Amino acid sequence: MNRSILIGTVLILLGFFLNITAKASSLSINPKRIIVKLKNGKEVPSINGIKKSVYFFETTYVLYTNGDETLLDKLRSHQDIQDAQFDTFSKREPLPTPVEAIESESVEEGDEIYSSVLNDPKLSKLWAFKDASKHGMSVNRVYEQSGLASSNEPVIVAVVDTGVDYNHEDLKDVMWTNVNEIPGNGIDDDGNGYIDDIHGINTLERDSDGNATGDMMDGHSHGTHVSGTIAATQNNGVGIAGVASNVRIMGLRSVPSYGDETDVDIAESFLYAARNGAKVINCSFGKSHNEGGMLVKETIDYIAKTYNTLVVVSAGNSSQNIDTKLTYPASYDSEGMLVVASSTRYGRFSYFSNYGFVNVDVAAPGSSIYSTTPGNRYGNMSGTSMASPNTTGVAAEVLSRHPYLTAVELKNVLMNSVTTKSSMDGDILTGGVVDLYSALESL
């Protein structure tokens, strides 16, 4: 072989190898947690280095190990194991904060919201409450015409995020409470594997046995903002009003203040929420890669089928088509998941919003959304992280008035009742913004 050709071939192969190595090294794993799927009828094998196994669902378990990375290959080659993957981190990236308005839009004269039903003093700032004809979600119209939904049991909504300030003046009365747990006694009173899980759990802080702890106080502000959009106490003469009138917020602190959540933490939160009665889960986070494991997608499928729990997911803020540049969980194909893009008060996509005719279902207000922040404060944030809870609030209100709906039926109601926008045609599946009035009228 010609020497120059040989050298060129070696350099090409070396470059290919270095590229693959670079991609592999960019992934961040937690070697002390391995997700395994057993073959039918088999049990978790006894292998040195496995400290304990935790059942998730069906044949899926999470193994807590001593960190020996060679365990992965041992498990993959074991005759009783169908699949094994390391738990993986997402990617560190900043979350929206109250002082970080991605897209600022001032309230124009005559554009404010007022209500004869709600007395919340900051209601005028909630442009998402406007009628669909003015690019809102027709929330105020529903309450003006039909009143608040209070006759049925409250809908439990789980916020899987940075936590929730459960002492906030506008949230403390709408927090879900685990009545089978005695606060502060350090005992797992209800035997569900979690100590003092009064309002939810914290998968970011674990005890010496690896169990998630019970204090899900917000470590950032993102989760508190999301929660207020969904469910801030209505008609209490304080602050704002949430979209939903008959709801309880369950807090799951599973997203660090800098992002970088793990698959296991998210899946465990989803399972906890569904098993404790949550019918809607808000998921305002995502990542740009999937390492081959399908734990989060399979968890979403499982809780929709088993518990009728719908997961509402933000599409992401990279201004890209997630049909071709995939992002997770938004790009998963799941009947139990509704994916939301962000719209502006002018009925267009927010400049930062992801889109995709296949993978994005609906849009909702996400630019300059005013809501609760920790310490009895309030502020604006922008992102599909804000569009998702607006949609979650609509979903919860519909379900409160029609509790017989399954997760898939609820999803279809929201999709089939959007107010279409010409600017969105062909870019998301429904081509429109969620509309509470239209959704209720369709039932």
N, C-alpha and C positions, 0 to 999 in steps of 0.2 A: 504494500500500500504506500502511496506517496506520503512522505513525511508530513507535509503541510496539511494534507487531508486528515491524517491521523491526529495531529495536534488540534485541528479544528474540531474534529469529532469529540475528542476528550474535553475540550473547553465547553462545547455545547452540553455534553452530559454533566459536567461539573456544575455549569450554570443551572441546569434543570434540578440537580440534586440540592444545590444551595437554596434555590427558590422554594422547593418543597420543605426543606429544613426550616427556612425562615417563617413560612406559613405555620408550620407545626409549633415552632417556638413561640409564636405570637399568641397561642392559645394558653389560657390560664386555667389550671385544673386544681381541684381539691383532692389530693391523693388519699386523704383519709375517709373519703366517701365514694363508694362504688355502687352504681345502679345496676342491678341484675334482674334479668327476666328468666325465670325457671322454665324448664320443659314441664308439660302437664303432668301432674301427679308426683313431682319431685320436690325435695326439700333443700333448703340452703345447706351446702356442703360444709363440713367441719374442716377448716384449713387454718393452720397457724397464721396469726396476724389479723384474723377477723375477730373483733372485740364484741360486736353484737349485730343483730340484724333487725330491721324495722319493716314490718309489713306495710305496703302502700295500698295496692289494689291488685285484684286478679292474681297474676303470677309475678308481680313486680315487687321487689324488696330493695331497700337501701342498706348496704353493709357499711358499718363503721369499722375502720381498720387502724393499724398502727402506722400507716403511711408508707408501707413498703409497696413501691410501684410495680414490683414484679408480680404482685397478687393479681393484677388485671389479666395478665397472660395465663396464669394458672386457672383463673375462673373461666376465661374464654375457651380454654381447652378441656374443661371438665365436662364429663358426659351428661350431667344433669342441668347444665346452664345453656340456655338458648342465646343469650346476649349479655354483655357486660360493658359498661362505660364508666369512666371517671365522671364525677360531678364536675361541671365546668362553670366558670364565672362568665359574666357578660363582658362588659367593657366599661372602664371608668370614663364617665362623661358627665358634665354638669347637668343638674336638673333645673327646671325653671324655678326662679325665686321671685318674691314680691318686688324686688328692686331691679329685676331683669325683664322688662317688658319687651318681648321680641317684636311685637307689632303694636304700636300705640295708635289708638283711634279715639278721638275725643267724642263726647256725647254732644250731638248737635241740638240746638234749640228746638223744642217741640218733639224731641225724640225720647224723652224720659218715660219711665214706666210708673204708673200710679194704679192703685187698686182700692176698690171699696170693700174688699174682703180681707186683705192683708195690711197690717199696720207696721210692718218692719221698716224702720226709718231710712235704710239704705237701699230700698227696693228700686229706686230710680236708676241705680247703677247697673241693674241686671238686664242688659239689652237682649239676652237670650230669651227673656220672658215675652218679648214682643210677638205680634201675630206673624204667621208664616209669610204673609204678604209683605211684611217689613223685614223678612229674613231671620226672624226668631223662630221659636218652637211652639208658639201659641199657648204658652203656659198660663199667662194671665187670663186669657180668654176662657180657658177651661174653668178656672177657679171663680171667675166672675159669673159664669153661666151655671156651673154645676156644684160649686162649693168644694170643700175639702173632703178627701176620702178618709173617713174615720170609722166606718161601720165594721170593717173587716179587721182581722189580725194584721198588725204591722208587717210589712215585707222586710226581711232581713237582707241587708246589702253589705257585702264584704268589700272592704277597701284594702287591697294588697298593695302596699306602698311603703313610705318611710315612717309609718305610724300615724297616730291621730292624737291631737291634744284633747283628751276626753274631759278635761276641765274647762274647756272653752265655753264662754257664756252662751254661745249659739249652737253648741253641740252636746253639752252635758245631758240635756234632756232627751236626746235622740240616740244615745249610745245603747247598743245591745248589751245586755247583762246576762251572764251565765248564772242563773238562779240556783244551780246545783253546786256552786262553788262558794265557800266561805272566804271572804276577802282577808288576806294578810295572815292566814294561820300557817302558811308553809306546808300545807297538806293538799294532796290531790283528792279532794273530797268526792268528786264524781267518777274517779277512776278512769279518766280518759287519757291519762299519760301526761297531763300538763298541770302544774301547780299554780294556783291562784290566777287562772285564766278568766278574769272577770269580764273584760271587754274584748278579748281576743288573745293572740299570742305574738311572741317576738322570736322569730327563727334566727335572728342575727346574734342573739345572746342565748347561750345554752349552758345548762348545768354540767357538772362533771360527768354525767352519764350521757351527755349529748342531747338531752331533751330541751326543746324550746321553752323559754321562760314566759311568764305571763304579763309582763309590763310592756305594752305596745305604745308608750308615749312617743310622740313624733320626735325624731332626731334631726329634722330638717325643717320643712314647712309645707312641702309638696303634698303629703298625705292629708294634712289638715285642710288645705285649700281644696283638694279633690272632694273631701267629705262634706264641706260646707256647700259646695255646688250641688251635691246630691240631696242633702238633707238638713241644712241649717234650719233650726226651729222656726216654723212659720207663725206669724201672727202673735209674736211674744213681745212686740214693742222694742226689740233689740236687734241691731245689726241688719242682716240680710234674711232672705228666705231661700231655702233649698227648693229645687225643682219638685221633689216628691213630698207629699203631705202626710204620708202614713208609713213611715220607714224607721228602721233601727240600723245604726251603723256598727258593724263588727270590724275592729281594727286588726290588721295583720301587718306587723312591721317585718318586712322581708326584703326591702330595697334599701341599701346603704345610702347615706347622704350624697355620695359621689357616684351613685349607680352601682354597677358591678354585682348585681344579684346573681345567685346561683340557681341552677335548675332544681335542685333538691329543695331549697328553701321555698321557691315559688310553688312547686308541686305540693309540698306539705301544707302550705297555706291554703291552696285551693281545696285540698281534701278536708282540712280542718273546717273550713268555711261551709262546705257542702254538708258535711256530717253533722254540723251544728245548726242547720236550718237555713243557711243563706241561699236565696233563689237567684240572686244576681251578684256577680263579682266584677268589680271594676279593676282593670289591669292597665294602668297608665305608665308602661315602661316597655322596653324592648331591646333587642340586640341585632347586630348585622350578620351574625354567623350561627351556624348550627353544626355541631361537631359530629353528627351522626346519630346521637341519642334522640329519642322521641318522647322522653318522659313527660314534658309539659303538654305536648299535643295529646298524648294518650290519656293524661289526667283530665284534660278538658273534655275529651270524648267520653270518658268514664263518668264524670260527675253530671254531664248532661243526660246520659242514658240512665244512670242509677238514681240521681237525686233531682232531676229536672232543674239543674242550675245552669244559667246562661252566663258566659264570660264575655264582657264587653271590653274590647281591646283598642288602644290608640294605634293609629297607623304609623306614627313616627314623624320626625321633624327634619328630614333630610332633603326635602323638595324633590323626591325621586319616585319613579315608578316601581313599586314593590312587587309587580308581576315579574320584572326582569332583575331588579336588584333586591333580592329577598331580604326581609327583616322578620325577626321572630319575637313573639308568637304570631304577629299579624299575617304572615305569609303561609301559615299552616292552613290546610284544608280541613275544616271541622264544622259540622252542623251546629255544634254547641257554642260557637264563637261569633260575635258580631264585631266587625272592624270599622273604625270611625276615623274619617278625615276631619280636618278643621276648616270652618268657614268664618268669614268676616261679617260684620254688620251690614255689608253691602251685597251679601249673597254670592260672594266669590270664594274660591279657595284661599285660605291664608297662604302667604308666600312660602312659608316654611313647610307646609303640609305635604306629606307623602300622598300618593294616589295610586290607582291601579284598577282597571276594569274588572279583573278577576278577583283580586285579593282584598279590595276595599269595598265595603257594603254601602255605607251611608256617610253623610257629613253632618256636623253639628257645630254650633258656635264654639270657637276655641281661641279667638283673638281678643285680648284685653278682657279677660273674665275676672270679675270682682268676687272675692270669696273670703272665707275665714283663714286666718293664719295664727300661729301659736301666740299665747299670751293675751287673749281677748282682742287681737288685732284683726285687720282686714287689709286686703291689697289685691292688685291686679296681677295676673299671670297670663301668659300666652303659650299655646302649644296644643298638639293633639291630646296631650295629657289633660287638657281642660275640656276638649270636645268629648272625650270619652265619658267623664262623669255627667255632663249634660245629657248625654244619651242614656246613661245608667239611670239618671233621675226620671226620665221619661218612661223607661222600661219598668221601673219600680212603681210609678204611678198607675200605669196600665195594669200591672199585675195586682196592685192593691184593689182595683175595681173589678178585676176579672181573674180571681185567684186560681181558676181551673186551668189556665193556659199552661202548656208544657214549655220547656225552654225553647224548643224549635218553633212552636207555634208563636211564642212571644217574639222571637227573632223575626219571623215572617210578617207578623203584624207591623212591626216597626219599619221593615223594609218596604212593605207594600203600601204604606201610607205616607211616604215622604212627599214633601213639596219639591217638585223638580225645579232645577235651575239650568238654564241654557248653558251657562259657563261650565257646568259639571258634566254635561252630556258626553258619554263615551269615556270619561276618566275614572268614574267609579260605577259600581254595578247598578245602583238605583238612579244615579244622576240627580240626587236631591238631598235635602236637609230633613232630619227627623221632625215630626210634627205631632205633638201630643193630642191636639184637638182632632186631627184627622185620624190618628190611631184609634182613639176612643169611639169616634163616629163609625169606624169600620166594623165594630164588634156588636 
